[in-house]
Amino acid sequence: MDPEIVEWVTSNFLPFEAELRRLLRRVCNGSAEIDDVIQEVYYKVLTMGSMDHVRDARPFLVRMAKNVVLMRIRRDAIVDIEAVANLEELQIADASPSPERVALARAELKWVLGLMANLPDRCKEVFNARRIEGLSQRETAESLGISEGIVEQETIRGIKLIQKMVANIGVNDELFQSRAHAGKFPLRKNHGYD
């Protein structure tokens, strides 16, 4: 067994097992069936090659348990109608964003990066470190070898320049929108926004 997966099970599955058992009570016929479902989920997780694709363990494990229960229902000749009715209760909200939200966020980031491309070099570096990478003012200053005061000034300057660009270009401008989707932004030739 992969030690990383065993560690993942220890830190993510074991603390959640009691809650998962409570959820399964509504869809399983007794503790023996719950034990079987839990054991099958453990087996499936432990035989996976990697857990890198799992962002939130709880919804992942609930979904996996739900799939195991569904497979068991399909296998059985006699289906418990109440268990099938209660199957919808076996859910925890998936905290991951929808595909539409991911696409929108990527488009927004591409748009902001296009605006940032027009910032002066130092301002662009500071703005990227602070707003995109999420570094603190101190971390940004240390990574760029400048003072925290300059980081603050360049951050404010970057915000003002981007606000000017948005005011000049407009968020709903069709030409800008088509360029944003194509990934084409005008290259900065001079510092017209300085």
Summary of the structure (lengths in Angstrom):
residues: 194
radius of gyration: 25.7
end to end distance: 58.6
largest distance: 75.3
contacts: 490
relative contact order: 0.08
helix: 70%
strand: 0%
